Amino acid sequence: MSDILLNLETVLPPPPAQKGPAGGNKKHQRFVKRRQFLERKGFLKQKQLPPQPPPPRRDASLSCPAGPHRPKKKQRVEAKEGGKPSLEERPPCRLKVPPKETSGSGAVDPTSWTSGSSAAAAASSSRKTGSCAGKPNGTLCSRGDVPRVNLLSEFKSGLPDAPGLAKPSKMVAIDCEMVGTGPGGRNSDLARCSVVGYYGDVMYDKYIRPLSPITNYRTRWSGIRQHHMRDAVPFKLAQKEILKLLSGKIVIGHAIHNDFKALKYFHPKSLTRDTSKIPLLNRKAGFPENESASLKRLTKQLLLRDIQVGHNGHSSVEDARATMELYKVIEVEWERHLATSPLQDGPPDTT
């Protein structure tokens, strides 16, 4: 019986070539293509990106040299994987001098920064490259350094600054003239009101018809005569116009509680300045501090000017201007005093 020989091949055929960038079924291939596209465009978040190898540590010998700037020079950098050493140009680390103070204002002198096209460019470059801003000479640079402003350039001292004065547009001076009403003219009613601005400009000046009949014009002091009442503004209308001017402003007057009483109005005490009750004025004029000096005396002593002269009575515009000028004499000192001991709003003083 003849032998039967079987020739069997035991080598498996090679697997079919994978299609697509990552093999798998078509759905997986589309996913991989889409992910690669998003990676190239930078749309993936950091946590969705594949892990990156840590950046190579910089040799300490290649850090910023101590001392002032040195010109560019070629430094020898060793190849990482057995390659030949190569020469690479490295720009020297930029050193910065601490910013200079200019008259205590906290501003930074642009000329104090080191070389660069401008101070802004130098500041931007220092943030990006981690330069030695704000450090003394001789300190090595580190990439995490952030330039800091000298605190003394912003806060000159531990003492509080002088309070900012109010804007001139927010300050007015007022003066009113009264006539007598009622039996014997014993009651005082408003007959003229003048309001001037910080520079003496007249903002309001009108004759006002009182609510009650006038029984005494008090012309010697008020300057009001009968013909002034012919075209006078009714009290209610005048009151509305005047209070609109005074709203939200610092109001200055001499014995101002009398003016507010005639207007039937109460102004916030913190926004009221009465020149008859400011001891600083009396001190500068040489009068006792607790004395309520008249507007005429204070104006004569401090402004060297005569007001309220003659027999034609007072002018409310002249008195309001004199009041504003007297306030300006002690404005800075008085406002600083009020900043340390502010006035509380309350009912007006009628003493």
Disulfide bonds with the S-S distance in Angstrom:
Cys132-Cys141 2.06
